[in-house]
Amino acid sequence: MIDSVRARLRTSLELVYREDRFVLVLSVFIGIFSGLAIVCFRTLMELFRLLFLGPAATPPAWRMIAMPAAAGLVIAFLAIRFFPAARGNGVNQTKGALYIFNGYIPMRTAVGKFLLSSMSIGAGFSLGPEDPSLQIGACLASFFGRWTRLSRDRMRLIAPAGAAAGLAAAFNAPISAVLFVIEEVIGRWTAGILGSVVLSAISSVVVVRWFLGSEPLFRIPVVAMQRPSELIAYIVLGLIGGLLSAGFTSALTALRPRMKALPQWSHYLQPCLAGLLVGAIGVFGAPQVMGAGYEAMDEAMHGHFTWQFVALLAVLKIVATALSFLSSTPGGMFAPALFIGAMLGTAVGGAAHALLPTLTWSPGTYALVGMGVLFAGFLRAPLTSVFMILEVSGNYAIILPVIVANTFSYLVARTLQPVALFDALTRQDGLELPSLEEERETSLLHVEDALQPAAPFLYDAALPVDEALRRMNAEQREAILVRTAPDGWACLRRAEVASSSPQRTLGSIAPAVPVPPLHPDQLLAWSLRPLDRWPVVPVVHRANPEKLEGVLTLRGVLDCYRNFEA
């Protein structure tokens, strides 16, 4: 019987290990096909831009007004009738596939996201291609996972690998993509998860660079921080960015349910009206806010705009993005956040230089730091925001202002708006996905929080069984702890003691299998497994295993959790 159980266990472990290796190979192919898909996506987006807005750098006024509105009508019809799952940003849908739908994302979603997002961004809606690219990669990964018949556990984690591939291809930045997926989609990582995510991201970037070149998104000028006193300006930038992020998030989460509650027929017109208004903003002096806005960000970095104008662009981009997003037009929020941050950073830097001419004025530095500020405060990805700026700029000289400004932005936004944008949107859609930010902020209980004094439970190994039994009955103790060695422990139940010969000692009837001790700093949840087997578990000092700090009992652990929740 035991041999058959061992054989089945060995076979199961071999299958799991074999599947782990297969998933790593599959991740490479997911990255390759995701990279090809994103190349096609960006190409189609550019074709739609030429179709709707024409080849001129500044489109004619009639095109900026009419074409986004016309595209909005087509997008609304296709999204409502054929591709309802393609609406939204894509991050929440990928998290839903991980936590709710066992990794399943229908291919129709990828087709709809591919077509409608490229059309909306190409027509000038103030949205970005990064979030749709993330979802397209996740859809392809889900397809390959179903096609190769992966187990349910592997299916749940293959979609995030595709998401990293899509995002890496869109950003041309594999490190940032890996960090964002782990930080905001998965929330945890193991060697297998990290391996598949990294392999897929790197594979997709190699494909994109093969077809589109290795040029980064922006032409980064010389950036640096000359004096420590400049940190004051970056702190101010972080504070303003945090306030702006919290206000923007609050506005979107408050207005979105009202827009969705409007009559069904109005949903066909909302993208049209949004396109009309965004086009009007472009006609009346700010065409830079249309589309993803990478060119305008590049110009701001090189100081082609005055600080007053970039401040106006930041405000108009917020308006254009809110119109585009609230109309349920497919597209992402990454590029708008980067645009607003770049303009905000340039404006704050320019204003600081105007007030204090002695400060070093580097538009590129302030623009890059501003990008990270909005990414940290608005999208709530503080780690990704730091590495994204370093990866995009390739210059570690600005790491200090980036960290300082991003930290202030994140803390201010977190304080003023406790619920992150993606979490609020998920709850509005009726889905209860785990908030990874809230999990990071949650206080965790440790073994030391449920620790009980050891003296009442500790009995001497030389104590005779009959005397130990009388003492246990008097104290109404169901289980005791016996030291069988300087650092060895045994747990005895009352029934075990009662069934033994009265003349024997507790040490002589101790089980051969010792009780594995715990340590005070371990998570309390880890104690549940040993407590399922032993009623009393010793807790010892890490540096001195012979020193007994206390004991754990199941009742004590449950009382600790009950008091913590209360």
N, C-alpha and C positions, 0 to 999 in steps of 0.2 A: 504493500500500500504506500509506504513512505517512498519507495523507489519510483513508483509511478508518478507520484506528486512531484518529486524532484525532476523527473524526465519532462513532465509537462511544463514545469517552471523554466527549465533550461531551454526548451523549445520556444517558449514565449519570449524569453530574453533575447534569444538569437533573432527572432523575427523583428523585435523592436529595434535591436541594434542594426539589423539589415535595413530596416525602413529609415532609420536615422541617416544612414549613409546615402540611401536613395534620395531622400529629401534634399540633401546637400547638392547632389548632382542635378536634381530637378530645379533647384533654385537658380542654377546657372542658366538653364534654358528659359526659365521664367524671366530672368533679367534680360536675356537676349531678345525675346519676343516683346517684352515690355518696352525695351529701347526702340525696337522697330516701330511699335505702335505709336510711341511719342514722337518719333521722327515724322511719321505720317500725320499725326495730330497737328504738329506745329506747321507742317507744310500746308495742310488744309486750312488752318487758321489764317495763314498768310494769303492763300488764294481767296478766301472769303473777304479778307480786308481789301484786296485789289478789286474784287467784284463789287463790294458795297461802297467803298470810299474812294476807289481809284488809286492811281500810282503816285499822285502828287503828295508831297510832304504835308501840306495843309490842304485837305479836301475842300472842294467848293461848298458854299453854304447850303445849297439845296441837297447835296449828298449827306452832309452831316445831320440835317433835319429829317429828310425823308427815309433814308436807307436804314438807320437803326429802328425807326418806327415800323417799317415794312418787315424787317427781319424779326422784330418782336412779335408781329402777328403770326408769322410762320412758326417761330419757336414755340409760342403758346399753343398753337394747334397741334403740333407734333408732340409736345411734352404731355399735354392733357390726354390726347387720344391714343398715343402709341408708346410713349416713354415716360410714364409718371415717376418711375424710380430714378430717372436721370436728373430730376430737380434737386437742388440742394448743393452743398459744398463737396460732399464725397467722404469727408473724414468720419462723420457719424455713421454713414452706411457701412464703412469698412469696420468700425468698431462693432456695429450690430452684427455683421457677419461673424466676427470673432466670438462674441459673447451670447448671441441669441440663435443665429441660424446655422451654427456648426460649420462655418466657413463657406456657406453657399451664397454666391452672388450670381444672378442670372446674366448670361451673355447679352441679353437685350439691354441691360443697364449700361454695359460697356459701349454698345453701338450707339445708344441714345446720348450718352455722355460725350462720346467722340464727336458725333455730328452736331449736337446742339451747342455744346460749349465752344467748339471751334467757330460756329456761326455767330454766336453772341459776342465773343471777344473780337472776332474779325469785323463785326458790324459796328464796334465802338462801345459796347456796354462796358461799364467800369468794373470789370472782373478779371481774374487771372487764370492762367492755365495750370497752375501747380496742383491745386486740389483735384480738378478733374483728372490730371495725369495720375495722381495717387490712386483714384478709384479705378481708372482703366487698368492699371497694373494689378490691383487687387482682384478685379474681375477675371483677368487672364490667369492669375494664379489659382483662383477658385476653379476655373475650367480645367486647368491641367491637373489639379488635385482630384477632381471628380473623374477625369479621364483615366488617370493612373490608379484610381481606387485606393486612395490613401485612407488610413484609419481616421476615425472621427477626431481624435486628439490632434493628429497631424493636419487635418483639414482646417481646424480652427486656427492654426498658426501659419498656414501657407499663404492666406490672404494678406497678412501684414508684410510678408516677404515681398509679395507683388507690389504692395503699396510703397515699400521702400524703393523698389526698382522704378516705379513710375515717378515718384517724387525726385529721386536722384537724377533721372533723365531730364526732368523739367528744369531743375535747378543747375544741372551739371555740377552737382556737389554731393558726392556720396556720403561723406561724413555727416553732414547736416541731415540728410534723409534718414540715415540709420538712427541718429539720435532722436529725431522727431517721432519716428515710428515707435521706438522703444519708450520714449518719454510720454507720448500722448495717445498711442493706440494700444500697445501691449501692456505697458506699465511694469513689466518684469522681464527678466531675460535669463536664459541658461546658455550653456555653451552651444547647444544645438540651435536654439532660436537665434542667437547672435551670428552663428555661422551661416545660416540660411539667409538672414537679412543682409549681411555684409556681402555675401556672394552674389545675390540678386542685384543689389545696388551697384556693385562694381561692374557687373556684366552689362547692365543697362547703360551705364555711363560710357563704357568702352564702345558700345554700338553707336550711341549718339555722337560721340567724338569722331568715330569713323566716318559717319555720313555728313555731319554738320561742322566738323572741326572742333578743336579743343579750346576755342576762344571762350572766356568767361562771359557771363551775362553783361557785365559792365567793364568799361575801360577805366580801370582804377588809377587815379592820379597818385602822386606822391603824398602819402598821408603820414602824419606823425603828431605827437604831442610834445611841444617844445618845453613848456614850463609846468611844474606841478600846480601852479595857481589856476591853470586852465580847467582843473577838475571842478572848480566852482560852477563854471558854465555848463559842464557836462552833468553835474548834479541837478542844476536847474532844468536842463533838457530832460533828464529822467523824471523829475517831478511833473513837468508839463505833459510829458508823454504818458505818464500814469493817469493823470487827470483826464486827458483826452481819450485814452483807451477805455477807462471806466464809463465816461459819458457816452462814447460811441456804442459800447456794448449795451448799456442800459436803453439807449434809444432803439437799437435794433430789436432787442428782446421785448420791448414794450409795444412797438408798432407791428411786428410780424403777426401776432395773433389777430390783430384788428384787420390786417390786410387779408388774411386767410378766411376771416369770418364774413367777408363781403360776398354778395351773391355769386353763384357759380359762373354766370355769364361774364361777370367783370374780370374773371381770371384770364379770359381770352384777350382782354384789352390791357391788362396791367403791364405786360412787357412792352407793348406798343407805346403806351404813354410814357413809360420809363425811358425807352429809347428816344422818344421825341424830346423829353426834357434834358436828357444827357446830351443829345445833339445840340439843343439850344445853348447849353453851357459852352459847348465847343464853338458855336458860331459867335457867341458874344465874348470872345477873347481868350478862351482857355481850352483849345483843342487837345492840350496835353493830358487832360483828365480822361480822355476817351481811350478805351482798350486797356491793356496791361500797363502801359506807360513806361516801359523800360528806357526808351529814348530820352524821355524827359528826365528820368532819374539820372541818366548818364550826363546830360547837360547840366543838371544841378550840381553834380559832383565836380564838374570842371568850371563852376562859377559863371555860367552863361546867363543866369537870372539874378536879379536883385533880391535881397532878402525879403523885401515887402511883397514882391510878386510870388515868391515861393510860399510865403505864408498864406497868400490868397489861394494858391493852387492846392495847398493842404486842405483848406476849408471846402473848396469846391469839389475836391476828390471825395471828401467825406459825404457830401450831398449826393454826388453822382453814384458812389458805391452803395449808399443806402437805397437810392431809387432802384438800382439794378438788382440788388439783393432782395429787397422787400417785394419785388414783382415776381419772385420765384424763377427768375431767369437762370439757367444753368451756368455755373462758373464758380471760380474760387475766390477766396478772401486773402490769399497770401500776397499776391502782387499789389492789391490796393493797400494792404498794411505796409508793405515795403515802400510804396510810393508816398503815402502820407508821412511815414517816418523820415524818409529822405528829405522831403520838403520841410518838415518840422525842424529837423536837425539843422538844415542849411539856414532856415529863418532864425533860429535861436543863436546860431553861431554868428550870423551877420549882425543881428541886433546887439549881441555882446561885444562884438568888435566895434560897432558904432558908438556904444557907450564907453567902452574901455579900449581905445586904440592900441594900447600896449600889448593886448592879448594877440597871440599868433592866430591869424585868420587862414584856415584851411577848409574850404567848402567840402572837399572830398571826405575829410575826417569826420566833420559834423554830419554829413549826409549818411555815411556808413553807420556811425553810432546811432543816428536817428532811426535807421532801419531796424537795428537791433532793439531799440527802445520800444517801438510799436509791436514788434514780434513778441517781445517778452511780456508787455502789458496787455495787448489786445488778444493775441493768440495763446497767451499763457504757456509759453515754452521757453523758460529762462535759459536752460542749458543749450538748447538748440540755437537760440538767438546769438549766444556768444560764439559758438563754433561756426555758425553760418557766416558771420561777419569776418571771422578770421579766415575761413575757407575762401570766401569771395574775394577778399582783399589780398590774401597771401602775405599780410604784413602783421607781425606780432607786436609791432611798436605801439599799436593802438589798443592792446588788450586791456590796459588799465582803465581808460575812459569807457570802453565798451562794458566791462564788468560793473563799474560804478554806476553808470547811467542805467543799464539794464536792471540792476538790482533795485534801484530807487523806483523805476517804472513798475516793476513787478509788484513790489510791496505796496505802492500806492493803489494800483489797480486792484490788487487782491483785497485790500482793506475796504475800498469804496464799493467794489462789486464782487462779493464773495463767490458768486456762481460764474464760472467761465462761460464764454460765448457758446462753444460747442456743447457743453453740458446743458445750458439753458435751452438751446435749440432741440436737443434730443428729448428733453422732458416735455417741451411743447408739442412734439410729435407723438407723445404717448409712449415713449420707450424709456425703460429704466436701465440705462447703461451705467456701469461703474464710473464715477468721477475720479480719474486718476489723480487730479490735483487735490481733491478732498481726501483721498486715501493717503497721499503724502503728508497732509496736514493733520491726520488723525493721530491722537496719542495712542501708543501701544502699551499694553500691560506686559510686565516682565515677571519672571519667577519671584523676584524679591518682593513684588507687590502682594503675593499670596502666601508669603513665608509664615510658617508657624513655629513656635519654640519646639526644639527637639526633645527637651527633657521628659515631657510626659509620654513620649512614644519610644524612648530609647531604653532598652532593657539590657542588662549585662548578660554576656554569652554564658557565663558560669552559673547563672541562676537556674535552680532546679525547675522542672516543668510544673510540678504541683504548686510551688510557690508563685511562679509566673502566672499560672491560671487563676489562682485566688486574687492576685493583684489586678489582673485584667478584668475579672468579674466585678471587683470592687470599684474600679474606675470606669466600668462599662466601655472598655476599649475593644474594638473589633479586630485591630491589627496592631502589630508592634514592629519596631526596627531593632535589629541586633547587629553589632559590629563583629564581623567574623575575621577581620584582618585589619591592620592599621588603616587601610583605605578600602576595605571591602565591607559590604553591607548585605544583610538578608532581611526579608520581610516575612513575618509569620502571622497567619490569621488565627483567630481564636479556635476555630475548628481543628486546625493542624496541631495546635498545642494540646487541646483536649484529647485528641486521639493518640497521643504519644505516651510512652511509659513515664509515670510520675518521677522515677528516680533519675531519668536522663536530664541533661542540661539543654538549655536553649541552643547553645552552639553546636551540640551534637545532632540536633534535628533540623538544623538550618538547611534549606535547599542548596543543591550544588550550583544552581544558576544565581549569581549575585544580582542585586538590584543596581542598574546603571545610575550613577548619581547625576544630578543636574547642577547648573551653576546659576547664581543669582541674576546675572545679566541676560540670560536666555529669554526668548519670547515665551510668554506664558502658554501660548497655544501648543508649543512643543512638549509640554508636560502631559498633555492628554493621552498620548500613546502609551507611555510607561504607566500612567495611572489606570489605564484600562486593564493592565495585568497585575500591578502591585498597588494595594490600597494606600501604602505609605512610601514615599520616594525621598531619599536623602538629598539635600542640597549642600554642596561642599564648596570650599574656597578654591578658586582657580590656581593660585600659586601654591597652595598647600592642600592636597586632596584628603589629608587626614583630619583637617579642621571642618567640623560639621557646623554649617551656618544655620540650619533649620531643616524642616521637613515640609513636604507638600502632601495634602490629601485632596481627594476629589471634592469633598464638601467645601474645603477652604478655597479651592479654585473657583467653584461655582459661586460662592459668596462674594469673591473678589469681582467676578464679572458682573454680578447682580448689583453690587454697590457702585461699580464703575458706570453702568448704564443709567442708574438712578441719578 
